[in-house]
């Protein structure tokens, strides 16, 4: 794939998956807190369902970052080992 390798494609994939995961988990979190913490939406009560959902979404982003670092570390290690084998080390 030219001089740059495949990292731009992986980066785009990681970004898309992270954004989708954050959106889905945030939506699930909002639904969970909305059903649990805000049982009476017609009352004038404070409802922090959106805040709870955002916390879940932020946690999902954190998990995705850890997964990306782990995947890239494994791929880097394999590249180093393959390069060493080809050079006869």
Legacy VTK file of the C-alpha trace (Angstrom):
# vtk DataFile Version 3.0
C-alpha trace
ASCII
DATASET POLYDATA
POINTS 89 float
0.000 0.000 0.000
2.702 2.466 -0.857
5.036 4.103 1.589
2.485 4.661 4.323
1.399 1.056 4.890
-2.046 0.212 6.141
-2.144 2.367 9.257
-4.411 5.064 7.727
-7.044 2.401 7.021
-6.693 0.955 10.506
-6.888 4.426 12.025
-10.094 5.187 10.102
-11.541 1.828 11.140
-10.636 2.372 14.781
-12.192 5.834 14.698
-15.447 4.649 13.119
-15.786 1.699 15.496
-15.044 3.920 18.503
-17.617 6.527 17.458
-20.301 3.909 16.805
-19.552 2.131 20.087
-19.661 5.423 22.013
-23.003 6.364 20.422
-24.579 2.960 21.039
-23.335 2.712 24.629
-24.404 6.294 25.358
-27.890 5.544 24.028
-28.105 2.384 26.129
-26.905 4.299 29.193
-29.448 7.074 28.695
-32.219 4.501 28.300
-31.103 2.652 31.412
-30.942 5.759 33.589
-34.117 7.159 32.073
-36.035 4.020 33.041
-34.391 3.654 36.445
-33.829 7.176 37.720
-36.620 9.063 35.938
-39.725 6.873 36.307
-42.116 9.827 36.169
-41.233 12.025 33.198
-44.361 14.150 33.667
-43.140 15.440 37.040
-40.785 18.391 37.231
-37.888 16.449 38.693
-34.218 16.538 37.888
-33.248 13.715 35.607
-29.587 13.089 34.956
-30.104 10.290 32.446
-28.100 12.133 29.799
-25.190 12.587 32.174
-25.233 8.908 33.104
-25.302 7.969 29.417
-22.360 10.252 28.690
-20.365 8.583 31.463
-21.085 5.211 29.882
-20.044 6.587 26.474
-16.795 7.959 27.894
-16.075 4.579 29.455
-16.677 2.944 26.060
-14.164 5.305 24.461
-11.649 4.391 27.159
-12.173 0.686 26.504
-11.751 1.256 22.760
-8.479 3.121 23.343
-7.137 0.231 25.433
-8.176 -2.239 22.732
-6.532 -0.185 19.975
-3.273 0.076 21.920
-3.339 -3.674 22.573
-4.054 -4.536 18.929
-1.378 -2.182 17.643
1.163 -3.545 20.156
0.496 -7.086 18.962
0.777 -6.055 15.303
4.005 -4.141 16.005
5.467 -7.150 17.813
4.603 -9.436 14.897
6.194 -7.014 12.420
9.386 -6.851 14.486
9.545 -10.652 14.745
8.907 -11.101 11.019
11.561 -8.526 10.161
14.068 -10.254 12.468
13.338 -13.627 10.826
13.844 -12.193 7.360
17.142 -10.612 8.362
18.297 -13.887 9.943
18.541 -12.760 13.556
LINES 1 90
89 0 1 2 3 4 5 6 7 8 9 10 11 12 13 14 15 16 17 18 19 20 21 22 23 24 25 26 27 28 29 30 31 32 33 34 35 36 37 38 39 40 41 42 43 44 45 46 47 48 49 50 51 52 53 54 55 56 57 58 59 60 61 62 63 64 65 66 67 68 69 70 71 72 73 74 75 76 77 78 79 80 81 82 83 84 85 86 87 88
